[in-house]
Amino acid sequence: MPTEMGLTNCLQFHRGELERQRDLLRSVWKWYLAPLVPGMLLVYVGSALARPEHASRALWGLAGTVAVFVLIGDLNRRVANRLQARIDALERSE
């Protein structure tokens, strides 16, 4: 077997793993954040209905949760972009 074949397979495997990680990070809203939304809404709506005098607290809690979700989504998007840059660098080196 040619010696380049082992290196090529290793690089292909590494690239495939980078692509897999990138795709998971890009879809974090579907598999990580979206499943939490119904429960979070239920908690905040239930809290507001149980104690209407503290409904503004529930609204602030909801706003904070939305902010954290947006932050998590943005961080994952940034890391996915870095992984894409590494994938592009691997393609250029082949």
Number of C-alpha atoms within 10 A of each C-alpha: 5 6 7 9 10 11 11 12 11 12 15 15 12 14 19 13 13 17 17 13 15 21 15 17 22 18 15 16 17 10 11 15 14 12 11 12 14 9 11 15 14 11 15 18 17 14 16 17 13 11 12 13 9 12 17 11 15 20 15 12 15 17 12 12 15 14 12 12 18 14 12 16 18 15 13 19 19 15 15 21 15 13 20 18 12 15 19 12 11 14 12 8 7 8
